[in-house]
Every structure is written in C-alpha cells, then in structure tokens.
Amino acid sequence: MNQRGSATVALAGAAFAVVILGSVALGVGTGVILRHQVESAVDSAALGAADVSRGVIAGEPCSMARELLHKAGVEMVLCKEFEDSVVVQGRRTSGLHSVIATARAGVVDGGEK
C-alpha cells in the first residue's frame, strides 16, 4: 500500500480544523463584545432617564433614554417609568447576533440620606 501524500491530507485536515475553530471563536467573541456594548448603552440610558425622572436633568425620561441609545447605535424596545425608577430595554442586531438588554435605574431609598 502506497502512503505517499498522506501527510499532505493530514495537514490539510488539521488546517481546515484550525480555520473552523478560529471562525467559531471569532463569532463567539463578536457576540460577547456586542452584548457588552448593548448592556453598557442600556445601563447608561436607564441612568440618564432616571436622572431626568428625579429632576436632576430637565426633559422627559424616555426621550433621554432614546437619545442616549440612538447615539450608541441601539434601538429602544421599551421605556417604562415607575414611581421610583425607570426601566429601559434596547436591542441591536449585527450579522447573526441579536442582543436585547434591560436595565432599571432609580432611587432605592427615596433619595434621602
């Protein structure tokens, strides 16, 4: 039996496996980065909306949240005002990844020290 060229086939198979594993790692990494960016933007939007809600900044809470999310490239899905907090939800899709994040910000103890 002739084994000529078998090393080439084995090397080609190994190279193919490395390319596939690298592609998977890149896809997972991209998803993790996207999730971090969306969560950070939604957190900032909720904090900004809570500042408006408490009167620290002039304006309307959900308008502030929408503006902050828009600057970050995130679509606002939900903005709901409660007596003591604001809940903001945002979404961003990039390629195969779609991330939705939710954040709540407000005053826990009524703002008293």
Summary of the structure (lengths in Angstrom):
residues: 113
radius of gyration: 23.4
end to end distance: 85.7
largest distance: 86.0
contacts: 310
relative contact order: 0.16
helix: 52%
strand: 24%
